[in-house]
Amino acid sequence: MNVLMTLIRPPNRMGIFDMPSKLLPTDRICIRCKNAKAVVYASQPHWYWCIDCRRERNRDWARKASATNPDRERERKRTWDRNNPEKKRMSVRRWRKANPGKMAEFTRKYRKRRFFMYASNTLKQLTGVRIPALALWGLWKKQRGRCALTGRTLDARTNYNVSLDHGISQCKGGLTELGNLRWVCLEANFAKHKLSDEQFVTLCSDVVNHMNNGGKSNVRYT
């Protein structure tokens, strides 16, 4: 009996060797790419292929299946994602880590195409509270696309200088709810930080008065 076959798995009652439970490394060279170390697998036409070649072959099969019957392949992928959520999550993380440039480009296009959904997801990641994208869109329409602090016109599709601000800061007990949120420009949000509206107005007045005096302070140091 072939020693390789006995290492894979003993034959069944019919004398047929079953598929192995795991891949077995060997010292052979991949017969496809001629570079990587091959891995023996119980698939007669594709013995002595490396892992990368097998993955490429599986990708080719998936592409052909998608082109032949896209609906069935899409349903198969959805079923696999539902049954293997942890594997799906790890696969996405590996892809994001291996393709930072593609991920940044995808995020940029996604934000431009579905800005309010992107804002809803980002708010969920930062605060743990989900505000529906439709509700954020309604808040935008209520403000007529203008900053609640400066009155500047906001353009989410071409200018990323847009953010959500808590009317009452979270550090002061403010909740992440629609009634406590407003669209503002990023500079105003950074300047306001944890201040209340009254404190922020006082700060802005002091800055204006100070600049009108030529930058000279009225405070005397002794």
Sequence and secondary structure as in RCSB ss.txt:
>XXXX:A:sequence
MNVLMTLIRPPNRMGIFDMPSKLLPTDRICIRCKNAKAVVYASQPHWYWCIDCRRERNRDWARKASATNPDRERE
RKRTWDRNNPEKKRMSVRRWRKANPGKMAEFTRKYRKRRFFMYASNTLKQLTGVRIPALALWGLWKKQRGRCALT
GRTLDARTNYNVSLDHGISQCKGGLTELGNLRWVCLEANFAKHKLSDEQFVTLCSDVVNHMNNGGKSNVRYT
>XXXX:A:secstr
  HHHHHH    TTS     SS EEEEEE TTTSSSEEEE S GGGTTB HHHHHHHHHHHHHHHHHH HHHHHH
HHHHHHHH HHHHHHHHHHHHHH HHHHHHHHHHHHHHSHHHHHHHHHHHHHS    HHHHHHHHHHTTTB TTT
  B  TTT   EEEEESS GGGT   SGGGEEEEEHHHHHHHTT  HHHHHHHHHHHHHHHHTTT  S    
